[in-house]
Amino acid sequence: MPEEFAIKIGPPWLTRYEKARIIGARALQLSLGAPPLVPVEELRLKDPIEIAAIELRCKLLPIVIRRWTPGGRYQDIPLKYLELR
């Protein structure tokens, strides 16, 4: 990935729908036994949704967002290039 990455489709931040989808999918993975990427013992967390939200806030998830246009074009945007609001 080049350092000069331009977001051409959509806003330069993660939308609330993308955020909800990521947290929901990651919480499902955690509830099915995936290892957490944050130290849950130190943070005293048990809720998979809270763990997934913290992982997202820390940008630890290796996720790529695919944004589509009505014309059928799309852009894959790595999570590290999107702002969290």
C-alpha positions as CSV (number, residue, x, y, z in Angstrom):
1,M,0.0,0.0,0.0
2,P,1.4,3.4,-0.9
3,E,1.6,6.0,1.8
4,E,-0.4,8.5,-0.4
5,F,-3.8,6.7,-0.2
6,A,-6.8,8.7,-1.4
7,I,-10.3,7.9,-0.4
8,K,-12.4,8.5,-3.5
9,I,-15.7,7.0,-2.4
10,G,-17.6,8.2,0.6
11,P,-16.4,10.2,3.6
12,P,-12.9,10.0,5.1
13,W,-14.3,8.5,8.3
14,L,-16.0,5.3,9.3
15,T,-19.8,5.6,9.0
16,R,-22.0,4.5,11.9
17,Y,-23.3,1.6,9.7
18,E,-19.7,0.4,8.9
19,K,-18.8,0.7,12.6
20,A,-21.9,-1.3,13.7
21,R,-21.1,-4.0,11.1
22,I,-17.5,-4.3,12.1
23,I,-18.3,-4.5,15.8
24,G,-21.1,-7.0,15.3
25,A,-19.0,-9.3,13.1
26,R,-16.0,-9.1,15.5
27,A,-18.2,-9.7,18.5
28,L,-19.6,-12.9,16.8
29,Q,-16.0,-14.1,16.2
30,L,-15.1,-13.5,19.8
31,S,-18.2,-15.3,21.1
32,L,-17.3,-18.3,18.9
33,G,-13.8,-18.5,20.5
34,A,-11.5,-16.2,18.5
35,P,-8.6,-14.8,20.5
36,P,-9.0,-11.2,21.6
37,L,-6.5,-8.6,20.4
38,V,-6.6,-6.6,23.6
39,P,-5.6,-7.8,27.1
40,V,-9.1,-8.7,28.5
41,E,-7.8,-9.8,31.8
42,E,-6.2,-6.5,32.5
43,L,-9.2,-4.5,31.4
44,R,-11.6,-6.9,33.2
45,L,-13.9,-7.3,30.1
46,K,-16.2,-10.2,29.4
47,D,-18.7,-8.7,26.9
48,P,-17.7,-9.5,23.3
49,I,-19.3,-6.3,22.1
50,E,-17.2,-4.2,24.4
51,I,-14.1,-6.0,23.5
52,A,-14.8,-5.6,19.8
53,A,-15.5,-1.9,20.3
54,I,-12.1,-1.4,22.1
55,E,-10.3,-3.4,19.3
56,L,-11.9,-1.1,16.7
57,R,-11.0,2.1,18.7
58,C,-7.4,1.0,18.9
59,K,-7.4,0.1,15.2
60,L,-6.1,-3.4,15.9
61,L,-8.5,-5.1,13.4
62,P,-7.0,-6.1,10.0
63,I,-10.2,-5.1,8.1
64,V,-10.7,-3.6,4.7
65,I,-13.9,-1.6,4.0
66,R,-15.4,-2.0,0.5
67,R,-17.4,1.0,-0.6
68,W,-19.6,0.8,-3.7
69,T,-21.0,3.4,-6.0
70,P,-24.4,3.1,-7.7
71,G,-22.6,2.6,-11.0
72,G,-20.9,-0.6,-9.8
73,R,-17.4,0.8,-9.0
74,Y,-15.9,0.1,-5.7
75,Q,-12.9,1.1,-3.5
76,D,-11.3,-1.1,-0.9
77,I,-10.2,1.1,2.1
78,P,-8.0,-0.3,4.9
79,L,-9.2,0.6,8.3
80,K,-6.0,2.4,9.2
81,Y,-6.8,5.2,6.6
82,L,-10.3,5.9,8.1
83,E,-11.0,8.3,11.0
84,L,-13.1,7.1,13.9
85,R,-15.7,9.4,15.1
